[in-house]
Amino acid sequence: MKYTEITKEFTEEFFKEVDASKNIIITSHFSPDGDSISSVLSMYRIITDKYKDKNVKIVYSNELDEHFKYFENFEKIEWVKDVSDYLMKFDLLIMLDCGNYSRFTKYPEKIQEVKNQICIDHHASLSSDFKLSTIIPSISSCSELIFRLFEEHITLDKNLAETFLLGILTDTGNFAFLDGAQSETLLIAKKLIDAGNISINTLRSNYIGISKREFNLVSEFIKNTSFGKVEGWPPFQYTFIRKEFIESENYTSNEIGTASSSYIAGYLTSLAGYTWGFIVKPKSNYCSVSMRALPGSVNVRDIVERMSIGGGHDRAAAGIFKKDDDPKEPRVCIEKIIEWMENNKPQLTK
C-alpha cells in the first residue's frame, strides 16, 4: 500500500506491522546527512518508547560517522559493510529518507526479497515497490514527516525535540529553503523549540564543526571551482576533488562528505549570477555528484533523473556515475554533465 498524504490509516497500518514483528531493523541511505540521522533516531525512540519487548536495531551501510554523536541513541547505530547481510535476522525492515532500494544497499535485489518492509520518504524521485509506504515530496524533511505521522504517539522531551530539529534544520537549510506552502514547518519547529527550551545556535554548535583536515578539503573544493555557460541554460558553478588528492592524505569518505556539505552550504549558489551548480567527488569505484539550485533556476532533480544517475528534490539532488561509466577522473563526470546539457533543455523550478 502506498500513501501520498498524511493519514491515520497509514499510521495504523504501520503499527500493525510493528505489532506483528519481534525483530525490527531501521535503516537509511548511504552517506547519511542530518535528516537521515534524525529520521532513524526519532523512529527508534518512537518504537522503543511504545514497545519495550521489541528487538530494534539501527543499521547503516556506511562507515562510522561521528559528526552527529551528540544526539540521543547515536551510539546504538551499527555501521556495517552492507545492511543486506543482516536482513534475515529481522521480521520487519523500515527504510527512511529515501525511496529507492539502491540507496540503502549495494545489493537491492536482496531487499526486494524481504516480505515485510516499510518506507517513509519525502523525495519526488521514482520509488521502489514497498509493501507499505508513504512518500510526500511537499514535506520539507523526512524527520518532519515522521513527526506529523506519529505526533499523537510521541512523548516529546528535549532529546527527542533536538533530534527532530536536526533533520528539519538540515533539509530546510536552517529554514532558508522553505516556501509559502511549507509554513507549517515553522509551527512544528516552534513546538519542538518550546518543548525542549532549545536554542538553535547552541544546538547547531554541537554538530556543525569541522576539523582542520576537513577544512583543507573545503579549500581544495574552492581551489577547483569553475564557472560554466551552456546555451539555453542559466550560468552554473561547479567543483571537484581528485582521487590523488584524497589518497595523498588518506582522507576518509566521512571527511570528504563533511567538507562537501560545508562547501555546498557556504559557496554553492552563493555567488551572484550563478543560481545553480554541482560538486563531484570520487569514491572507490564510482563518482558521486551533488547538485543545488535556487528557486526559479534549474530543476536539478530533473537533470539526474533524465541522465538516469539519481534523484532527490527539485532544488537539491544527487547521483552516481558507476564504474561502468569509466569515471576514473571527476572531470570525466563533469564533461558528461555538460555534454548532456548541450543536447537537452533545462526544466526550471518555480
Sequence and secondary structure as in RCSB ss.txt:
>XXXX:A:sequence
MKYTEITKEFTEEFFKEVDASKNIIITSHFSPDGDSISSVLSMYRIITDKYKDKNVKIVYSNELDEHFKYFENFE
KIEWVKDVSDYLMKFDLLIMLDCGNYSRFTKYPEKIQEVKNQICIDHHASLSSDFKLSTIIPSISSCSELIFRLF
EEHITLDKNLAETFLLGILTDTGNFAFLDGAQSETLLIAKKLIDAGNISINTLRSNYIGISKREFNLVSEFIKNT
SFGKVEGWPPFQYTFIRKEFIESENYTSNEIGTASSSYIAGYLTSLAGYTWGFIVKPKSNYCSVSMRALPGSVNV
RDIVERMSIGGGHDRAAAGIFKKDDDPKEPRVCIEKIIEWMENNKPQLTK
>XXXX:A:secstr
 EESS  HHHHHHHHHHHHT SEEEEEE SS  HHHHHHHHHHHHHHHHH SS EEEEEEES   GGGTTSTTGG
GEEEES GGGGGGG SEEEEES   GGGT S HHHHHT SSEEEEE   S     SEEEE TTSS HHHHHHHHH
GGG    HHHHHHHHHHHHHHTTTTTT  GGGTHHHHHHHHHHHHHT  HHHHHHTT    HHHHHHHHHHHHT 
EEE  TTS  EEEEE  HHHHHHTT  HHHHHHHHHHHHHHTTTTSTT  EEEEEEE SS EEEEEEE TTSB H
HHHHHHTTSEEE SSEEEEEE GGG  SSHHHHHHHHHHHHHTS   B  
